[in-house]
Amino acid sequence: MGISVNGGGGSSGRRRAYGTAALSEINVTPFVDVVLVLLIIFMITAHVMEVGFQVDVPKTKYVKDSARELPVIHMTRDGEVVVSHDDHLERNCGRAGVIHEMTYADLATADAGRMFTLDGITFPFRDKGIRVPRLAEVLAAFPQLRMIIEVKQIAPSVVAPMLAVIDRAGMRRNVLVASEHQEPLDEVRRVAPEIPTNFSYLESGVFINAMGTRDANYRPPADAVEIPHRHESWELVTPESVEFAHRLGVEVHVWTVNEEAEMSELLDMGVDGLISDYPSRALDVIRRRAAARR
């Protein structure tokens, strides 16, 4: 779960079409490496159950006053674009099933709140009529948010149906399409070049190499690089790397940042997005920083 902030970076160009707001606005927006899928209808991801952290559990099915993260999408056999971190149902719904092999009518019978637990003993959202949401429902519930939509599914391609849903919601100027895979990003860039994209896994590697060598001939293929602060012994996000990205008009989104000290450190560097398992912590950090600047 994450929030988007403007850390004061000097990037420009197409990234402004996506429109990161000023820090003082505390622009809440979705990001990757999820905890809940949009905190909407409690489509719980595997990450919650693996790390077991505390979350502020909303009392209603639709929550519009807390940080949201990225809608991660797959497509059913009959062409319905749905929001789910996994492509299967075992970890979220406690039953067998692969989304792209199912019709939406079948998928809609799955209990999307079944496996959610904070203590490993109680399951407060089991049998509450919570289902896997359609992307269209997510966009309709949060029409003012700037969203990053992550494409997990490669085949069959979900890009055309996804773009149709985005167009029906009138949200082309509010979304960034992300994927670790090259194929969906290439397709989006070809058929909808006005929609910003992130760097694929391979493109991120090329970016990091160009950053390290200060390659003057490097040209970024996308609008946002989403990388960890550190990887093994490598320090990937530094003031120099953020400056390098911003000079190229590229946003820097950092995952997964859970400690307040690290959040402040990264914001001081000027990163554009924080991806965190603890959005309330990140919001508190941003609000304190914004108050201190008034």
Secondary structure, DSSP 8 states (H G I E B T S, - for coil): -EEE--------TTHHHH----GGG------SS-SEETTSTTEE-HHHHHH-------SSSS--SS-----EEEE-TTS-EEE-SSSBSHHHHSS--BGGGS-HHHHTTS-TTTT--SSSS--TTTTS-----BHHHHHHH-TTS-EEEEE---SS--HHHHHHHHHHHT-GGGEEEE-SSHHHHHHHHHH-TTS-BB--HHHHHHHHHHHHHT-TT---SSSEEEEESEETTEE---HHHHHHHHHTT-EEEEE----HHHHHHHHHHT-SEEE-S-HHHHHHHHHHHHHHH-
